[in-house]
């Protein structure tokens, strides 16, 4: 395992919810990353945002790590959930909320 | 497929060949991302694909997207930067 891969693996496994994104949760630099931030914030889920624009190694390495060519990428309890489209579809259908609760992640009650 | 072919036509060809979809639309949304990361003069960087194919039946969302992304590997190599995917089985 390369250093970059090991660093990514440590983040993914060391945090319950991790979002690899462009920009930060406070200042997303890409609309797709921003959509996932909005969803996680809406659900009140604590997560770690990792700005791939800060590190070219991670920016490329995360694509290989998950065999997924685009960013953002959401991980929950070490498991790859998906990118922007999948996260949004799951949120809209309510699956994301159920999935998070099943994983032991508290989400804000919504109507 | 020559190098001169557009990214849009490359995406259409690859998806048709890979999945024989019942419905397919490939939409260039590059103009929505003018000046953002990955954008370039001439466009053809940000696409949305809507694809309905029997091949996706029974697959998870992640597996469906993985198969679409894999079919489009050379389009990513040629400058495709962002791909929004709406995929389903008929």
Backbone of each chain as ProteinMPNN parsed JSONL, in Angstrom:
{"seq_chain_A": "XXXXXXXXXXXXXXXXXXXXXXXXXXXXXXXXXXXXXXXXXXXXXXXXXXXXXXXXXXXXXXXXXXXXXXXXXXXXXXXXXXXXXXXXXXXXXXXXXXXXXXXXXXXXXXX", "coords_chain_A": {"N_chain_A": [[0.848, -1.197, 0.0], [0.618, 2.166, -0.908], [1.948, 5.287, 0.441], [0.082, 7.358, 0.132], [-2.254, 5.925, -0.309], [-2.413, 4.584, 2.122], [-2.774, 6.751, 3.823], [-5.266, 7.693, 2.975], [-6.809, 5.462, 3.544], [-6.595, 5.426, 6.309], [-8.026, 7.731, 6.995], [-10.573, 7.08, 6.038], [-11.223, 4.851, 7.547], [-10.892, 5.786, 10.071], [-12.784, 7.65, 10.695], [-16.248, 8.165, 11.228], [-17.986, 9.263, 9.287], [-16.983, 10.396, 6.244], [-16.212, 12.825, 3.869], [-14.829, 13.164, 0.812], [-13.958, 15.899, -0.985], [-14.25, 18.847, -3.11], [-12.931, 21.787, -2.044], [-14.098, 23.065, 1.119], [-16.332, 22.041, 3.82], [-17.406, 24.474, 4.704], [-16.807, 26.175, 2.591], [-17.526, 25.058, -0.202], [-16.05, 24.183, -3.33], [-17.179, 23.364, -5.602], [-20.113, 22.524, -7.33], [-21.194, 19.951, -7.104], [-19.917, 18.778, -4.92], [-20.863, 20.624, -3.084], [-23.593, 20.011, -2.985], [-23.67, 17.559, -1.624], [-22.627, 18.306, 0.834], [-24.693, 20.007, 1.676], [-26.757, 18.167, 2.046], [-25.742, 16.486, 4.094], [-25.427, 18.371, 6.092], [-28.072, 19.166, 6.429], [-29.123, 16.855, 7.483], [-27.869, 16.896, 9.841], [-25.588, 15.47, 10.341], [-22.522, 14.606, 11.777], [-19.419, 15.04, 10.188], [-16.3, 14.455, 8.489], [-14.751, 16.612, 6.344], [-12.69, 16.353, 3.555], [-10.492, 18.143, 1.743], [-9.75, 17.719, -1.462], [-8.456, 19.344, -3.187], [-6.366, 20.413, -1.888], [-4.353, 18.594, -1.959], [-2.691, 16.942, -4.283], [-1.943, 14.301, -4.448], [-3.82, 12.911, -2.897], [-6.077, 13.663, -4.301], [-5.857, 12.308, -6.754], [-5.339, 9.797, -5.754], [-7.629, 8.996, -4.336], [-9.407, 8.338, -6.271], [-8.415, 5.993, -7.299], [-8.438, 4.456, -5.017], [-11.121, 3.876, -4.476], [-11.916, 2.98, -6.885], [-13.33, 4.8, -8.522], [-14.163, 7.458, -10.543], [-14.696, 10.129, -10.023], [-15.251, 13.103, -8.017], [-17.402, 14.521, -5.606], [-16.834, 12.008, -2.974], [-18.445, 9.879, -0.785], [-18.05, 8.339, 2.337], [-19.083, 5.984, 4.757], [-18.573, 4.688, 7.882], [-16.322, 3.342, 6.913], [-17.221, 2.362, 4.547], [-17.772, 2.745, 1.076], [-20.142, 4.932, -0.125], [-21.128, 6.482, -2.263], [-21.205, 8.901, -4.974], [-22.172, 12.268, -5.764], [-24.682, 12.032, -7.159], [-25.738, 9.538, -6.333], [-25.834, 9.849, -3.559], [-27.684, 11.925, -3.39], [-29.97, 10.775, -4.576], [-30.436, 8.714, -2.748], [-30.927, 10.205, -0.464], [-33.256, 11.592, -1.193], [-35.068, 9.537, -1.423], [-35.173, 8.651, 1.1], [-33.599, 6.57, 1.851], [-30.983, 7.125, 2.572], [-31.091, 8.24, 5.115], [-32.077, 6.065, 6.58], [-30.025, 4.248, 6.119], [-27.868, 5.533, 7.404], [-28.743, 5.569, 10.06], [-28.908, 2.833, 10.529], [-26.241, 2.296, 10.51], [-25.507, 3.326, 12.845], [-25.267, 6.044, 13.044], [-26.319, 9.105, 14.188], [-29.125, 10.893, 13.017], [-30.806, 13.977, 12.359], [-34.168, 14.258, 13.349], [-36.616, 14.245, 10.896], [-39.576, 15.483, 9.346]], "CA_chain_A": [[0.0, 0.0, 0.0], [1.421, 3.39, -0.959], [1.714, 6.234, 1.536], [-1.181, 8.059, -0.117], [-3.334, 4.959, -0.085], [-2.478, 4.346, 3.568], [-3.343, 7.955, 4.437], [-6.693, 7.681, 2.656], [-7.413, 4.36, 4.285], [-6.669, 5.834, 7.717], [-9.14, 8.691, 7.112], [-11.837, 6.386, 5.782], [-11.51, 3.92, 8.636], [-10.767, 6.457, 11.359], [-13.889, 8.596, 10.882], [-17.525, 7.522, 10.904], [-18.487, 9.796, 8.022], [-15.93, 11.172, 5.591], [-16.527, 13.302, 2.527], [-13.746, 13.705, -0.015], [-14.677, 16.933, -1.72], [-13.473, 19.999, -3.568], [-13.233, 22.854, -1.109], [-14.363, 22.656, 2.496], [-17.768, 22.119, 4.119], [-17.794, 25.888, 4.809], [-16.679, 26.792, 1.27], [-17.376, 24.092, -1.298], [-15.547, 24.812, -4.545], [-17.764, 22.654, -6.732], [-21.534, 22.35, -7.054], [-21.513, 18.569, -6.726], [-19.493, 18.663, -3.519], [-21.757, 21.456, -2.29], [-24.875, 19.327, -2.775], [-23.527, 16.543, -0.581], [-22.492, 19.071, 2.076], [-26.027, 20.464, 2.08], [-27.526, 17.012, 2.525], [-25.204, 16.064, 5.39], [-25.749, 19.421, 7.061], [-29.508, 19.096, 6.666], [-29.377, 15.711, 8.354], [-27.165, 17.118, 11.095], [-24.611, 14.394, 10.516], [-21.134, 15.062, 11.898], [-18.57, 14.389, 9.189], [-15.025, 15.098, 8.201], [-14.56, 16.969, 4.941], [-11.286, 16.373, 3.143], [-10.392, 18.948, 0.527], [-8.766, 17.081, -2.353], [-7.706, 20.372, -3.911], [-5.171, 20.705, -1.097], [-3.359, 17.523, -2.04], [-2.838, 16.265, -5.573], [-1.806, 12.86, -4.229], [-5.124, 12.404, -2.447], [-7.049, 13.903, -5.372], [-5.766, 11.185, -7.69], [-5.336, 8.53, -5.018], [-8.967, 8.596, -3.898], [-10.081, 7.729, -7.428], [-7.945, 4.612, -7.379], [-8.814, 3.778, -3.767], [-12.509, 3.414, -4.552], [-12.25, 2.681, -8.282], [-14.432, 5.74, -8.799], [-13.356, 8.476, -11.218], [-15.104, 11.515, -9.787], [-15.352, 13.63, -6.652], [-17.169, 14.016, -4.255], [-17.025, 10.613, -2.597], [-18.895, 9.793, 0.605], [-17.787, 7.078, 3.024], [-19.679, 5.847, 6.082], [-18.014, 3.535, 8.612], [-15.374, 2.625, 6.077], [-17.854, 1.842, 3.326], [-18.038, 3.731, 0.045], [-21.581, 5.072, -0.345], [-21.356, 6.944, -3.626], [-20.907, 10.288, -5.279], [-23.261, 13.23, -5.582], [-25.987, 11.555, -7.653], [-26.23, 8.438, -5.497], [-26.165, 10.41, -2.251], [-28.925, 12.693, -3.511], [-31.08, 9.833, -4.796], [-30.702, 8.011, -1.489], [-31.518, 11.18, 0.448], [-34.618, 11.916, -1.61], [-35.936, 8.377, -1.197], [-35.151, 8.322, 2.521], [-32.674, 5.456, 2.098], [-29.75, 7.589, 3.206], [-31.375, 8.384, 6.526], [-32.156, 4.706, 7.123], [-28.678, 3.685, 6.046], [-27.042, 6.134, 8.447], [-29.222, 5.094, 11.362], [-28.485, 1.432, 10.621], [-24.802, 2.286, 10.771], [-25.28, 3.886, 14.165], [-25.015, 7.481, 12.945], [-27.542, 9.835, 14.52], [-29.568, 11.941, 12.1], [-31.881, 14.813, 12.896], [-35.507, 13.814, 12.973], [-37.296, 15.113, 9.939], [-40.994, 15.154, 9.233]], "C_chain_A": [[0.889, 1.254, 0.0], [1.099, 4.285, 0.238], [0.361, 6.933, 1.372], [-2.357, 7.14, 0.184], [-3.517, 4.695, 1.406], [-3.111, 5.541, 4.273], [-4.852, 8.017, 4.192], [-7.404, 6.629, 3.49], [-7.593, 4.726, 5.766], [-7.82, 6.81, 7.942], [-10.484, 7.974, 7.008], [-12.214, 5.506, 6.974], [-11.496, 4.59, 10.005], [-11.887, 7.443, 11.665], [-15.195, 7.933, 10.458], [-18.049, 7.964, 9.545], [-17.417, 10.717, 7.442], [-16.404, 11.56, 4.201], [-15.263, 13.845, 1.876], [-14.395, 14.651, -1.004], [-13.705, 17.983, -2.249], [-13.903, 21.201, -2.747], [-13.491, 22.259, 0.272], [-15.869, 22.687, 2.746], [-18.249, 23.57, 4.214], [-17.79, 26.564, 3.426], [-16.455, 25.745, 0.184], [-16.954, 24.822, -2.581], [-16.156, 24.182, -5.794], [-19.221, 22.373, -6.363], [-21.901, 20.95, -6.585], [-21.111, 18.312, -5.277], [-20.455, 19.434, -2.624], [-23.097, 20.783, -2.02], [-24.78, 18.303, -1.655], [-23.371, 17.214, 0.791], [-23.869, 19.503, 2.582], [-26.86, 19.328, 2.668], [-27.048, 16.6, 3.916], [-25.527, 17.095, 6.465], [-27.228, 19.391, 7.422], [-29.838, 17.977, 7.645], [-28.679, 15.849, 9.706], [-26.129, 16.046, 11.394], [-23.208, 14.986, 10.684], [-20.273, 14.318, 10.884], [-17.264, 15.147, 9.047], [-14.95, 15.364, 6.703], [-13.073, 17.008, 4.634], [-11.205, 17.044, 1.776], [-9.316, 18.367, -0.387], [-7.959, 18.115, -3.133], [-6.432, 20.764, -3.17], [-4.042, 19.711, -1.339], [-3.556, 16.712, -3.318], [-2.746, 14.747, -5.418], [-3.132, 12.242, -3.822], [-6.161, 12.559, -3.559], [-7.034, 12.761, -6.386], [-5.924, 9.859, -6.963], [-6.723, 8.059, -4.631], [-9.734, 7.937, -5.051], [-9.681, 6.27, -7.579], [-8.431, 3.805, -6.177], [-10.188, 3.129, -3.889], [-12.881, 2.921, -5.939], [-13.453, 3.514, -8.714], [-13.791, 7.014, -9.333], [-13.671, 9.917, -10.854], [-15.188, 11.828, -8.294], [-16.59, 14.52, -6.631], [-17.336, 12.5, -4.114], [-17.345, 10.566, -1.102], [-18.637, 8.388, 1.158], [-18.451, 7.101, 4.398], [-19.162, 4.563, 6.717], [-17.144, 2.67, 7.696], [-15.924, 2.134, 4.754], [-18.114, 2.97, 2.34], [-19.537, 3.759, -0.256], [-21.869, 5.49, -1.778], [-20.887, 8.374, -3.802], [-22.145, 11.143, -5.081], [-24.616, 12.657, -5.986], [-26.579, 10.495, -6.732], [-26.644, 8.972, -4.127], [-27.497, 11.152, -2.318], [-30.135, 11.779, -3.722], [-31.46, 9.123, -3.497], [-31.369, 8.937, -0.481], [-32.986, 11.41, 0.101], [-35.584, 10.76, -1.355], [-36.006, 7.988, 0.279], [-34.189, 7.189, 2.875], [-31.432, 5.899, 2.858], [-29.935, 7.697, 4.715], [-31.395, 7.016, 7.199], [-30.769, 4.073, 7.195], [-27.801, 4.216, 7.177], [-27.448, 5.622, 9.826], [-28.799, 3.64, 11.578], [-27.001, 1.315, 10.956], [-24.468, 2.903, 12.135], [-24.946, 5.364, 14.158], [-26.335, 8.204, 13.221], [-27.866, 10.851, 13.425], [-30.704, 12.709, 12.758], [-33.216, 14.257, 12.454], [-36.086, 14.775, 11.955], [-38.706, 14.601, 9.752], [-41.216, 14.08, 8.183]], "O_chain_A": [[1.801, 1.375, 0.818], [0.117, 4.072, 0.948], [-0.399, 7.081, 2.329], [-3.322, 7.528, 0.844], [-4.644, 4.595, 1.892], [-3.893, 5.37, 5.208], [-5.62, 8.353, 5.093], [-8.464, 6.878, 4.064], [-8.6, 4.385, 6.388], [-8.513, 6.732, 8.957], [-11.405, 8.227, 7.784], [-13.382, 5.43, 7.357], [-12.016, 4.044, 10.979], [-11.942, 8.007, 12.757], [-15.242, 7.226, 9.451], [-18.501, 7.143, 8.747], [-17.003, 11.688, 8.075], [-16.929, 10.735, 3.454], [-14.697, 14.844, 2.32], [-15.275, 14.258, -1.769], [-12.526, 18.01, -1.897], [-15.071, 21.589, -2.746], [-13.147, 21.11, 0.549], [-16.609, 23.293, 1.97], [-19.385, 23.864, 3.842], [-18.639, 27.404, 3.127], [-15.335, 25.564, -0.293], [-17.428, 25.919, -2.876], [-15.703, 24.438, -6.909], [-19.523, 22.026, -5.222], [-22.807, 20.779, -5.77], [-21.86, 17.71, -4.507], [-20.822, 18.969, -1.545], [-23.675, 20.96, -0.948], [-25.689, 18.186, -0.833], [-23.922, 16.741, 1.786], [-24.17, 19.378, 3.77], [-27.571, 19.507, 3.656], [-27.862, 16.389, 4.815], [-25.856, 16.747, 7.598], [-27.594, 19.569, 8.584], [-30.701, 18.117, 8.512], [-28.872, 15.026, 10.602], [-25.833, 15.754, 12.553], [-22.755, 15.767, 9.847], [-20.388, 13.101, 10.74], [-17.145, 16.31, 9.432], [-15.073, 14.444, 5.894], [-12.293, 17.621, 5.363], [-11.775, 16.569, 0.793], [-8.122, 18.504, -0.121], [-6.901, 17.8, -3.676], [-5.53, 21.372, -3.747], [-2.898, 19.965, -0.962], [-4.476, 15.9, -3.416], [-3.386, 13.999, -6.158], [-3.523, 11.191, -4.328], [-7.019, 11.695, -3.741], [-8.09, 12.303, -6.823], [-6.547, 8.924, -7.467], [-6.98, 6.856, -4.597], [-10.598, 7.089, -4.83], [-10.497, 5.421, -7.94], [-8.788, 2.633, -6.299], [-10.396, 1.991, -3.466], [-14.013, 2.491, -6.166], [-14.454, 2.99, -9.204], [-12.954, 7.605, -8.651], [-12.996, 10.835, -11.32], [-15.193, 10.937, -7.445], [-16.806, 15.239, -7.606], [-17.884, 11.82, -4.982], [-16.627, 11.127, -0.274], [-18.966, 7.386, 0.523], [-18.392, 8.102, 5.111], [-19.301, 3.48, 6.149], [-17.225, 1.442, 7.707], [-15.2, 1.563, 3.939], [-18.617, 4.028, 2.718], [-20.127, 2.735, -0.598], [-22.746, 4.925, -2.432], [-20.268, 8.97, -2.92], [-23.05, 10.787, -4.327], [-25.589, 12.78, -5.242], [-27.761, 10.54, -6.392], [-27.687, 8.588, -3.598], [-28.332, 11.03, -1.422], [-31.19, 11.983, -3.122], [-32.639, 8.952, -3.186], [-32.259, 8.525, 0.263], [-33.85, 11.422, 0.979], [-36.77, 10.975, -1.103], [-36.785, 7.118, 0.668], [-33.986, 6.883, 4.05], [-30.893, 5.157, 3.678], [-29.065, 7.303, 5.493], [-30.8, 6.831, 8.261], [-30.397, 3.451, 8.191], [-27.082, 3.456, 7.827], [-26.599, 5.286, 10.651], [-28.384, 3.263, 12.674], [-26.567, 0.36, 11.601], [-23.303, 2.989, 12.524], [-24.41, 5.891, 15.133], [-27.343, 7.942, 12.564], [-26.987, 11.58, 12.964], [-31.451, 12.184, 13.583], [-33.372, 13.832, 11.31], [-36.043, 15.991, 12.145], [-38.99, 13.424, 9.975], [-42.353, 13.672, 7.947]]}, "seq_chain_B": "XXXXXXXXXXXXXXXXXXXXXXXXXXXXXXXXXXXXXXXXXXXXXXXXXXXXXXXXXXXXXXXXXXXXXXXXXXXXXXXXXXXXXXXXXX", "coords_chain_B": {"N_chain_B": [[-13.635, 5.068, -33.784], [-12.557, 8.267, -34.073], [-9.995, 10.623, -33.099], [-11.075, 13.058, -33.568], [-13.719, 12.969, -33.042], [-16.488, 14.138, -31.133], [-16.667, 14.531, -27.553], [-19.193, 14.09, -26.658], [-20.338, 12.44, -28.67], [-18.662, 10.291, -28.403], [-19.31, 9.386, -25.826], [-21.96, 8.62, -26.266], [-21.598, 6.546, -28.136], [-20.058, 4.699, -26.649], [-21.798, 4.045, -24.53], [-24.006, 3.021, -25.877], [-22.812, 0.799, -27.08], [-22.005, -0.657, -24.859], [-24.284, -1.151, -23.279], [-26.601, -1.331, -24.774], [-28.914, 0.46, -24.584], [-32.392, 1.135, -23.816], [-33.302, 3.666, -23.692], [-31.598, 6.676, -24.11], [-29.99, 9.622, -23.237], [-27.679, 12.17, -23.734], [-26.336, 14.88, -22.297], [-24.792, 17.948, -22.675], [-23.573, 19.806, -20.157], [-21.717, 21.677, -19.74], [-21.635, 24.442, -19.923], [-22.878, 25.28, -17.641], [-20.942, 25.303, -15.816], [-19.08, 27.191, -16.223], [-15.888, 28.513, -15.962], [-15.388, 27.163, -13.618], [-13.541, 24.667, -11.688], [-11.983, 22.351, -13.797], [-13.385, 23.103, -15.99], [-13.071, 24.077, -19.425], [-12.029, 25.934, -22.293], [-14.182, 25.615, -25.046], [-15.711, 23.671, -24.011], [-17.505, 20.599, -23.341], [-16.883, 19.151, -21.019], [-18.439, 18.696, -18.776], [-20.993, 16.511, -18.28], [-24.333, 15.166, -18.417], [-25.853, 12.07, -18.177], [-28.643, 10.219, -19.139], [-29.853, 7.164, -18.783], [-31.481, 4.243, -19.68], [-31.517, 0.897, -19.197], [-31.659, -2.613, -19.643], [-29.514, -3.946, -18.687], [-28.887, -2.935, -16.227], [-30.524, -3.987, -14.359], [-31.147, -5.22, -11.154], [-28.673, -4.485, -10.242], [-26.761, -2.72, -7.767], [-26.853, 0.816, -6.958], [-24.249, 1.835, -6.81], [-22.801, -0.126, -8.209], [-24.005, 0.085, -10.728], [-23.273, 2.7, -11.469], [-20.524, 2.364, -11.463], [-20.187, 0.627, -13.624], [-21.013, 2.208, -15.74], [-19.169, 4.305, -15.565], [-16.843, 2.842, -16.088], [-17.272, 2.063, -18.717], [-16.895, 4.432, -19.928], [-14.264, 5.101, -19.758], [-12.274, 5.977, -21.601], [-13.33, 8.389, -22.405], [-13.14, 9.886, -20.067], [-10.373, 9.996, -19.988], [-9.979, 11.665, -22.099], [-10.766, 14.168, -21.336], [-13.272, 14.457, -20.233], [-14.784, 15.571, -17.367], [-16.698, 15.769, -15.35], [-19.48, 13.811, -14.496], [-22.806, 13.479, -14.421], [-25.13, 11.095, -13.423], [-28.065, 9.477, -14.335], [-29.512, 6.643, -13.975], [-31.322, 3.694, -14.807], [-33.135, 0.586, -14.682], [-35.427, -0.652, -17.142]], "CA_chain_B": [[-13.806, 6.397, -33.157], [-11.345, 9.06, -34.302], [-9.726, 11.659, -32.109], [-11.854, 14.251, -33.888], [-15.095, 12.818, -32.581], [-16.752, 14.903, -29.922], [-16.824, 13.744, -26.332], [-20.604, 13.69, -26.598], [-20.576, 11.276, -29.53], [-17.917, 9.174, -27.811], [-20.118, 8.879, -24.708], [-23.116, 7.913, -26.837], [-21.133, 5.294, -28.734], [-19.624, 3.76, -25.612], [-22.951, 3.567, -23.758], [-24.789, 2.163, -26.764], [-22.098, -0.47, -27.27], [-21.871, -1.405, -23.606], [-25.53, -1.479, -22.579], [-27.756, -1.374, -25.687], [-29.991, 1.044, -23.774], [-33.696, 1.415, -24.418], [-33.373, 5.115, -23.798], [-30.311, 7.292, -23.779], [-29.733, 10.992, -23.648], [-26.391, 12.682, -23.267], [-26.537, 16.332, -22.288], [-23.596, 18.713, -22.326], [-23.912, 20.855, -19.185], [-20.457, 22.374, -19.46], [-21.842, 25.887, -19.781], [-23.29, 25.567, -16.262], [-19.768, 25.25, -14.945], [-18.118, 28.117, -16.803], [-14.899, 29.075, -15.045], [-15.123, 26.306, -12.451], [-12.488, 23.666, -11.846], [-12.24, 21.333, -14.797], [-13.943, 23.717, -17.183], [-12.055, 24.53, -20.377], [-12.562, 26.552, -23.502], [-14.66, 24.595, -25.973], [-16.73, 22.871, -23.322], [-17.398, 19.143, -23.378], [-16.234, 18.664, -19.801], [-19.462, 18.31, -17.803], [-22.118, 15.891, -18.963], [-25.351, 14.389, -17.717], [-26.383, 10.99, -19.005], [-29.857, 9.552, -18.672], [-29.779, 5.901, -19.51], [-32.365, 3.162, -19.244], [-31.024, -0.323, -19.835], [-31.922, -3.883, -18.962], [-28.245, -4.379, -18.08], [-28.747, -2.412, -14.859], [-31.486, -4.625, -13.469], [-30.567, -6.007, -10.065], [-27.411, -3.927, -9.761], [-26.838, -1.594, -6.834], [-26.521, 2.105, -7.579], [-22.796, 1.971, -6.961], [-22.361, -1.006, -9.299], [-24.471, 0.673, -11.983], [-22.415, 3.839, -11.808], [-19.19, 1.846, -11.789], [-20.192, 0.07, -14.983], [-21.08, 3.339, -16.679], [-17.865, 4.973, -15.533], [-15.849, 1.986, -16.743], [-17.521, 2.108, -20.163], [-16.513, 5.763, -20.405], [-12.882, 5.379, -19.307], [-11.492, 6.783, -22.551], [-13.868, 9.747, -22.401], [-12.485, 10.568, -18.943], [-8.989, 10.258, -20.395], [-9.942, 12.727, -23.115], [-11.143, 15.48, -20.83], [-14.525, 14.431, -19.478], [-14.379, 15.933, -16.007], [-17.783, 15.506, -14.401], [-20.538, 13.044, -15.117], [-24.002, 13.224, -13.612], [-25.711, 9.862, -13.947], [-29.413, 9.043, -13.972], [-29.568, 5.336, -14.621], [-32.331, 2.78, -14.257], [-33.603, -0.507, -15.524], [-36.761, -0.301, -17.659]], "C_chain_B": [[-12.516, 7.189, -33.33], [-11.17, 10.072, -33.173], [-10.581, 12.9, -32.343], [-13.279, 14.167, -33.35], [-15.293, 13.629, -31.3], [-16.856, 13.959, -28.729], [-18.272, 13.24, -26.253], [-20.851, 12.448, -27.447], [-19.82, 10.06, -29.013], [-18.725, 8.544, -26.664], [-21.298, 8.076, -25.251], [-22.707, 6.558, -27.402], [-20.797, 4.265, -27.665], [-20.82, 3.186, -24.843], [-23.838, 2.673, -24.606], [-24.13, 0.793, -26.916], [-22.14, -1.315, -26.0], [-23.213, -1.932, -23.099], [-26.745, -1.633, -23.488], [-28.992, -0.779, -25.012], [-31.289, 1.227, -24.564], [-33.913, 2.906, -24.576], [-32.033, 5.688, -23.369], [-30.339, 8.753, -24.171], [-28.474, 11.488, -22.962], [-26.432, 14.192, -23.422], [-25.256, 17.019, -21.846], [-24.012, 19.86, -21.403], [-22.701, 21.711, -18.862], [-20.663, 23.863, -19.218], [-22.309, 26.266, -18.378], [-22.091, 25.727, -15.331], [-18.667, 26.181, -15.444], [-17.181, 28.679, -15.731], [-14.606, 28.235, -13.824], [-13.981, 25.346, -12.746], [-12.899, 22.652, -12.903], [-12.836, 21.885, -16.079], [-12.808, 24.114, -18.114], [-12.754, 25.151, -21.564], [-13.013, 25.455, -24.464], [-15.628, 23.628, -25.335], [-16.431, 21.387, -23.367], [-16.645, 18.584, -22.174], [-17.247, 18.107, -18.808], [-20.68, 17.758, -18.539], [-23.09, 15.276, -17.974], [-25.805, 13.29, -18.66], [-27.621, 10.426, -18.326], [-29.95, 8.266, -19.474], [-30.671, 4.852, -18.849], [-31.935, 1.894, -19.963], [-31.32, -1.533, -18.967], [-30.678, -4.328, -18.18], [-28.111, -3.942, -16.621], [-29.657, -3.126, -13.863], [-30.761, -5.442, -12.406], [-29.244, -5.471, -9.551], [-27.672, -2.838, -8.725], [-26.531, -0.304, -7.589], [-25.026, 2.217, -7.825], [-22.302, 1.097, -8.12], [-22.793, -0.466, -10.661], [-23.565, 1.818, -12.414], [-21.012, 3.371, -12.179], [-19.137, 1.327, -13.215], [-20.252, 1.181, -16.019], [-19.735, 4.055, -16.729], [-16.809, 4.16, -16.279], [-16.012, 2.028, -18.258], [-17.007, 3.415, -20.762], [-15.076, 6.118, -20.042], [-12.134, 6.248, -20.305], [-12.045, 8.197, -22.681], [-13.289, 10.553, -21.23], [-11.038, 10.917, -19.308], [-8.9, 11.445, -21.344], [-10.534, 14.038, -22.618], [-12.513, 15.556, -20.19], [-14.169, 14.596, -17.999], [-15.444, 15.557, -14.987], [-18.931, 14.835, -15.127], [-21.667, 12.857, -14.117], [-24.735, 12.056, -14.249], [-27.12, 9.666, -13.412], [-29.629, 7.728, -14.712], [-30.654, 4.485, -13.985], [-32.563, 1.628, -15.217], [-35.014, -0.162, -15.982], [-37.882, -0.837, -16.771]], "O_chain_B": [[-11.484, 6.809, -32.779], [-12.092, 10.33, -32.399], [-10.788, 13.7, -31.43], [-13.96, 15.184, -33.22], [-14.374, 13.779, -30.495], [-17.1, 12.761, -28.876], [-18.53, 12.111, -25.836], [-21.502, 11.507, -26.994], [-20.28, 8.928, -29.164], [-18.808, 7.32, -26.553], [-21.599, 6.988, -24.76], [-23.38, 5.551, -27.179], [-21.197, 3.105, -27.759], [-20.855, 1.993, -24.542], [-24.368, 1.676, -24.115], [-24.801, -0.238, -26.884], [-22.292, -2.536, -26.059], [-23.279, -3.033, -22.551], [-27.813, -2.028, -23.021], [-30.012, -1.456, -24.888], [-31.29, 1.437, -25.777], [-34.62, 3.353, -25.48], [-31.423, 5.241, -22.397], [-30.674, 9.09, -25.307], [-28.248, 11.252, -21.775], [-26.547, 14.715, -24.531], [-24.705, 16.718, -20.787], [-24.721, 20.775, -21.823], [-22.664, 22.39, -17.836], [-19.96, 24.474, -18.413], [-22.165, 27.415, -17.96], [-22.216, 26.22, -14.21], [-17.489, 25.997, -15.139], [-17.625, 29.244, -14.731], [-13.686, 28.541, -13.066], [-13.517, 25.223, -13.88], [-14.026, 22.158, -12.9], [-12.805, 21.234, -17.123], [-11.714, 24.45, -17.66], [-13.938, 24.91, -21.8], [-12.298, 24.475, -24.67], [-16.291, 22.855, -26.026], [-15.275, 20.966, -23.423], [-15.859, 17.646, -22.309], [-16.952, 17.158, -18.081], [-21.316, 18.462, -19.324], [-22.728, 14.915, -16.854], [-26.108, 13.557, -19.823], [-27.645, 10.191, -17.118], [-30.106, 8.288, -20.695], [-30.615, 4.618, -17.642], [-31.981, 1.822, -21.191], [-31.243, -1.485, -17.739], [-30.781, -4.996, -17.151], [-27.318, -4.509, -15.869], [-29.567, -2.891, -12.658], [-29.881, -6.247, -12.712], [-28.738, -5.946, -8.534], [-28.674, -2.126, -8.795], [-26.017, -0.328, -8.707], [-24.586, 2.634, -8.897], [-21.475, 1.537, -8.919], [-22.041, -0.547, -11.632], [-23.144, 1.896, -13.568], [-20.388, 3.911, -13.092], [-18.162, 1.555, -13.931], [-19.606, 1.094, -17.063], [-19.227, 4.37, -17.805], [-15.985, 4.713, -17.007], [-15.028, 2.028, -18.998], [-16.719, 3.49, -21.957], [-14.709, 7.293, -20.019], [-11.425, 7.17, -19.9], [-11.305, 9.116, -23.032], [-12.987, 11.738, -21.368], [-10.547, 11.996, -18.978], [-7.887, 12.143, -21.394], [-10.779, 14.938, -23.422], [-12.891, 16.6, -19.659], [-13.354, 13.85, -17.458], [-15.13, 15.084, -13.894], [-19.308, 15.234, -16.229], [-21.515, 12.173, -13.105], [-24.939, 12.026, -15.462], [-27.349, 9.684, -12.202], [-29.893, 7.707, -15.914], [-30.878, 4.546, -12.776], [-32.229, 1.696, -16.4], [-35.729, 0.551, -15.279], [-39.058, -0.628, -17.068]]}, "name": "protein", "num_of_chains": 2, "seq": "XXXXXXXXXXXXXXXXXXXXXXXXXXXXXXXXXXXXXXXXXXXXXXXXXXXXXXXXXXXXXXXXXXXXXXXXXXXXXXXXXXXXXXXXXXXXXXXXXXXXXXXXXXXXXXXXXXXXXXXXXXXXXXXXXXXXXXXXXXXXXXXXXXXXXXXXXXXXXXXXXXXXXXXXXXXXXXXXXXXXXXXXXXXXXXXXXXXXXXXXX"}
